[in-house]
Amino acid sequence: MNYNLLEEPWIPVLMMDGNYCRVGIKDALTQAGRIRQIAATNPMDRVAVLRFLLALLYWCKGNPPDCAQSALGDTFPPDWFWKLDDNQDCFNLLGDGRRFYQYRKSADKSITANYLIHEVPTGTNKWHFRHSTEGVEGLCPACCAMGLVRLPSFATSGGRGKPPGVNWKPPIYVIPVGASLAETLRLSWRRASDLGTPAWEKPDLQLPKTGQVPLLTGLTWLPRRVWLSNPEEPETTCISCGCSKRLIRRSVFGTIGSTKKRGVWRDPHVLYATSSKGEVTSLHASDALGTSDSAAGQWARITAGMLQSNVVGNDRTSVWIVGFSTVQNDKYLEAMERTVSFPMSPSEIQKSIEKIERWQKEGSALARKIQPRSDKKSSRKHVEIPPMLAAIRPYVEGSVSSKAGELIAGTDVAWQQAAEEYRPMMAMIAKSLSPGFTTAAVERRRQIARVAPDMRPKTEAAKKQSRKKGGDK
C-alpha cells in the first residue's frame, strides 16, 4: 500500500522535445530544464503543482543564490535536493505511518474521495456532462495526490469548521512563465525573510493568529483534515483522469475549526488592490453567471493590476493568469486562464496603465452615450439600454482581451482599432432600440451605431469637443 510521491510518476509534464509523460517529484525538480511545463488539463492543477514545486525548492535550497537569475533555464543540481531523500516518509501517500498532507482524529468519518476534485460531482450536485455515484466511482492515487496539492490554493468554504484556503476566496493567480519549468520556477524564486514550516512536515500546522504568515506555511497550509482509504480491487476507470487503476473511493474530509483570526499573508502570486477606504484586498475572478457582463471587463482590471505590481519581469517573459470563479465563496463555477506577453520597457508601464483606465471609463459610459440627447437632462430612464450592452460586452471584451499584449505595448492606433470592435455590435443594438423607417428613427440608429469607446489622443478628442460646443462657423 505504499505510494511515494518522490518516485511514483504522478505529475503530468510536457518535455522540451514534445513528448508527454508523468514524473515524480525528484525528476520534476532535477529534470526541470528539460521540461517545458506541467501538462495537467485543468489550470488549477498546473498552478497548484507549480506552487508546490516552488515550495519544495525553497525547503531544499532556501533563498536563491546570487546567480539564480543569471541562468534562468539551467537545470537545478541534483545535490540541492538531498533533503528529499532524508525525509522520504513525508511523501508517502498511503500506508499506516506518516502520510503526505494527511492526518486524522479517531472520531472522523469517511465520505467519498471525490470531494478532492472540484469538477467531479458529489452529493446531490447536478452536472450536465458528468455523473458520479458515491461508493462506485473513485480516484486513482495520482489524482488523489493532485487533489491534496490543490487544497492550499483552491479550497473553498465548506461550512462550519471548513474554512477556505489561506487566500480566503480563491483569488486570481498571476505567474511569470519562462521557456522551461526551471525558468518558470526561478522567476518566482525570490528572497524571503521567513520561510517557516511546510505542511508535509507538519500536516496539522495552524496559521499564526498575529504577525506575518511564513512563506512555506502560507504556500502549503491545509484547510481540511484528510485521510485516504486504501485502493480497492478490481482495477477500474478513475472518474477524474480516465486511467484504469485500483481506485480510492473513501476519504476523511474533516473540519479543522475556526480560522477567522489569522496573521497577515501576502501571496507571491496574487494581485492586491487598495480600496478607497485603505483596505487591501486580492483580485478575484468575476461571476459570469450572476451578471452577464460582470466578467467582461476583468481582463483590463487584471492587466492594470499586473503592471502596477511589477509582475512583468522582462520583454521575454509571458505572464500566466489563472482565476477560479465561485459563488458565495463555496460553489465552484469555472477555472479560467490566459497567457499574455508584454513586449514593453518599464518606462512605458505608466502610459499603459492610463490607457487601460481610460478604456474602463469609456466602457462604463457607453449607456450614457446611447441615451437620446433629449433625455440626458431629464429624469427619464431607458431601462432597456443596460441589458443590451450587457449582452454584447462579453463578446467584444473577449475579442479585445485576446490582443491584450499587443494593446499594452501598442500605439494609440491599436487602442482605436480595439474601440472599433464595438461598431458591428452597436449596429445590431441600434436596430432593436430604434426600429422603424422615419427620419428620426434612421438618425437615431446612426447615432447609436457610432457609439464606441473614445480612445483617440486627448488633444485630438479635445479639439473635436470644442468644435461641437461652438457649432459650425
N, C-alpha and C positions, 0 to 999 in steps of 0.2 A: 504493500500500500504506500510505497514511497514515491514521491514525485517532486524532485528537487529542481527549483526554477533556475538554478545556476547552470545546469547541464541540459535539462529537458528542452526540446525545441517548441516553444510556445509563443515566441514573439514573431509575427509575420514581418518580413523585410523584403525590400526590393534592392537587389545588388546593383552595383555600378555597371555591370555587363548586361543588365536587363533581366536576369533570372530572379524568380521568386522562390523564397524558401522560408522556413521557420528556424529560429536560433534561440539558444538560451541566453541568460544574462551575460555570462562571461564572453561568449562570442560576439554579442551585440556591442560590448564595450571595446574588446581588443581588436575587433574587425571593423570598427566604426568608419574608418577611412575607405573601406571597400563597399560600404552600404550606402545606397542612395537615400533611403528614407524608410520609416516604419510604414508597412503596407497594409494595415488593417482597413477594412471597408468603411468603418464608422469613424468620423473625425474625432469623436470623443475618445476612442481607444488610442488613436495616434497621439493626441495631446497627453493623455494620461501616461502612456508608456514613455514618451519623451521626457516628461517631468520626473517620472520615476528613475529613469537612467541618469538624469541630471543630478538627482538627489544621491544616487549611488556614487557618482563621480565626486561630489563634494565629500561624501562619507569616506571614500577610499583615499583621496588625494588631498582633501582640504581645499583651501583657496587656491586659485590658479597661479602657477608660477609666472614670472615676468614675461616669459617667451610664449605664453599660451595663445596670444592673439597674433603673433608674427607668422605662424604657420598653421592657419586655421584648418586646412584639410588633412594634416598629419594624423595618422592613427595613434591612439594612446598606447604607450608602452605597457606590455603585459605585467611588468613588475609593479605597476601602480596599484594593482588590484589583489595583492596578497591577502588583504583583509577579507575578501570574499571567501577564500579557502579556509581561513581561520574561523569563519562564522557560518559554515555551511548549514548548520541546523536552523538558522534564522529563515532559511528559504525553502524549507520542506512544506509543500502544500498539504500533504496528508500524513497520517501516522499518529501514534499515541503521544509523542513527545511535543516538543516546541513546533509551532506552525507559523507560516508566513501570514502576517496581517490577521491572525485569528486568536481569539480567547473566548472563554465561556464561563457561565456560572451554573451551578447544579440545577437551578430552577428553570433554566432556559428550555423552551420548547422549539422544535424544528418546524419549519414551513418549507414551501417549495424553494428550491435553489434558484429558480428563475427570477427571483427578486434582484439578483445581482446584475441583471442585464435590463436596461431601461426599455428597450424596444420589444422585449418578449412579454406578452400579456400575462398577468397574474390575477388571481381572484376572479372577480366578475367583470373585469375590464373588457370592453368590446373593441376588437380590432378588425378592420375590413380584410386585410390581406394575410393575416397570420393568426392562427388559433393555437391555444395551448391548454392541455388537460393536466391538472395538477396530479402528480404521482405517476404520470405516464411519460411526459416529456421531461427532459433534463439537460444538463450542460456537461460537456467534456471538461477534463481538468484544465486544459489550456484556456477555455472560455471562463471558467471559474477564476483563474488567476487574473484574467483581463478584467473581470467584474470587480475583483478586490482592488486592483490598481486604480480603477475608476473612482472608488469611493471618496478619496480626499478631494478630488477636483469637481465631481459632478453629482454627489449625493444631494437630493432634495429633502425637504422636511417630510417626515413620515408620521407625524403625530407626537403625542406626549412622550418625552424622553428620547425621541429620534430626531435630533437636530440636523440641519443641512451641514454641508462641508464647511471648512474653515473660512471660505469666502461668502458664507451665508447663501443667498440665492446664487446659483451658478452664474458667473459673470462672463463677459467676452474675454477670451484669452487671445493675446497678440504676441506672436513668437517670431523673431527673426530667423530665417532659414537660409542655409547655405547649400553648396553643391553636394555635400555628403552628410551623413549622420554625425561624423566627427566635427565638421564645420558648424553644423547647427547647434550641437551641444556647446562648443567653445564660444559661440556668440552669446549664449545665455549664462556662461560660467564667469561670474563676476565676484569680486571680493565681498565677503560678508563678515560682519563683526562678531556674530554669534551663530554658530551652526546648530547647536542643540543636539537632541537625541531623535533618531528616526523611529518610525512605528515598527519596523521589522525587528528592532532591538527590544522594544517595549510596546506591544500592541495595545495595552490598556492605558497608555500615556494620556494624561489630561492636559488641556491647554492652560497656560498660566492665566490667572484672573486679572493680573495687573502687569504693566510693563510691556516690552516688546516680545512677540512670539518668535522664537528662534527659527532660522530658515528651514532646517530639516524637519523640525516639528510641524511647521505650517505646511510644508510640501507633502507630508505623509500622514497627518493626523486622521484617525479613523472615527467617523461619526456613527458607526454601528459596531455591535459586538457580533462577530461572525464565527461559526464553526461548521465546516463542511462535513456532510456524511460521506461514508466510503462509496466509491464507484460500485455499481451493481451489474451483475451479469443479466442478460447477454449483451453483446455489443449492438448498439443501435444508433440512430442518427441524432446528433446534437441539434437542438432546436435553434441554436444561435449560429453556428458556423457550418452545419450540414455534414461534418465528418462522421464516420462511423467509429465509435469508441464505447467503452463501458462508461455509463453516464452517472453523474452525481445528481440525485433527484431531490434531496432534502438538505436543509441547512438552517442553522440558527441565524436569525437576523434580528438581534435583540436591541434593547434600549441601552443608552449609556447615561441617562439622566440629563438634567438641565445644563446648558452651556451658555446661558444668557450673559453671564459675566465672563468676558474674555479680554485678554490683553490685546494690544494693537498689532495688527498683522497687515503688512504691505506686501502683496504678492508680486514677484518679479515679472509676471506675465500678464498683469491686469492693468487696464487703464482706469485712472481715477479722475474725478472731476469735483470741483469745489462749487457748491451751490451759493446762491446769493446770501444765504444765512451763515455761510462759512463751514457748512457740513461737507466732509469729504466722503464721497460715495463712489462705488465702482460702476462702470457702464455695463448694461445688460442687453441681451437680445430682446427685441420687441415682440409682442404677441400679435402675430399677423391675423389670427383668427378672431380676436376681440374687436379690433377696428381695422378695416381693410387696408388703410394707408398708414397705420401706425409704424410699420416696419419699412415703409418706402424710403424714408429719408435717413435711416440709421447709418447707411454707408458713409454719408457726409459727416455725421457726428463721430463715428469711429475714426475716420481718417483724420479729422481735426484733432482728436484726442491723441492719436499716434504722433502727429507732428509736434504737438505741444509737449509730449512726454519724451521726445527724442528717442523713440523706439527705432526709428530708421537708422540703421548702422552705417552703411556706405552705399555707393551707387551700384555695387554688385549684389547687394543683399535684397532678397524679397522678404516680405512680411506676411506671415500666415495668420489669418483671423478665423477663430472658431467661436461661435456663440451657441448657447444652449437655451432654447426658449421654453419657459414653463408658465403655468397658470396657477395663481395662488401659492406659488413657491413650492408646490409639491407635485403637480401633474405635468408630466413630460409631454411636450409638443413635438419639437424637432431640433435637430442639430444643423446649423448652417456653417459653411466655411467659404473662405475666399483667400486667394493669394494675390498680393499686389506688389508690384515693383515700383521703386521710387528713384528713377534716374535723375537725381537733382542734387545740388550742392546745398550745404547748410544755410548759406546766405539767402536762399530762395524760400526758406520754410515760412517765414512770417508773411510773405506775399501770398503764398498758397493758402495759409490759414484764413487770411482776409477774403480770398476768393470763395472758399468753402462757406464761410459765414454769410457772405452775400448771397450765395446760391440758396442757402437755407432760408434766409429772409425773403428772398424773391418767391420761393416756393410757397411760403405761408401767406403771401399777399395775392396769390392768384385769384382766390374767391372774391376779394375786394375789386380786383381789376375787371372781373367778369360782370359784376353788378352793373346794371344800367346807370348811366351818368345822372339821369333824372332822379334816381332813387338814392344816390350816395349820401345826400344830405338829409334824407327823410328817415323815418323810423321803420320803414317797410323792410322786412327781411325776406330774402329769397332762399327758403329752406331747401329748395331743390338743387342749388349750386354745390354745396359741400359734398353731398353723396356722389354727385357725378365726378367731381375732382378726385374723390377717394377711390373711385372705380378705375381711373386711368393712371394715377400716380405710381402704383406699384410697378406697372409695366414700363413706364417712362424712366423712373428712377433705377429700375433694374437694368435697363439698356445703358443708361448713363454710367452707372456704377461699374459696369464691366470694363469701362475705359478709365477707371479712377487714376491709375498710374500715369496715363498719358495726360489727363487733365491737370493733375497736380504739378507735373513737370512741364506743362504746355504753356501756350501763349493765350492772349485774350481771344484769339480766333477760335481756339479749341473750346473754350467755355461758351462762346456764342453758338458754335455748332451743337454743343450739348443742349442749349436752350431750344434750338430748332427741333429737337426730338419731340417737343410738346405740340408742334404745329399740326401734324396729322390727327392726333387725338383730340385737340381742341376743335378742329373742323367737324369731327363727329359729334362732339358735345353741342356745337353751335346748331346743328340740325335738330337736336332734341329740345334745346332751350328756346329756339326761335323758329318754329315751323311756319309755314305759310309763304305766300308769294307777293305780299305787299312790299312797297318800297321800304317801309320801316323794318319789316321782318328781314329782308335781304341785307339791309345795312347793319342790323343787329347781329346777324350771322357773321358778317365780315369782321365786325368789331371783336366778337368772341374768338374767331379763328386766328386773329392776330395776337392774342394774349399769350405771353410766354415770359419766363424769367428774363429780366433785362441785365445781361452780363457784359454790356458794352463798357469800354473805358469810361470812367466817371466824367472826364472832360467832355467827351462826345455826348453822353447822356444829358449832361447839364445844359449844353448848347441847345439840344432839341427841346428840352423842357422850357427854356427861356423863350424860344421862338413861339411855343404854344401859348404862353401867357400873354405875349404881346399881340398875337394874332398876325395875319398876313399884312405886310406893309409894302 
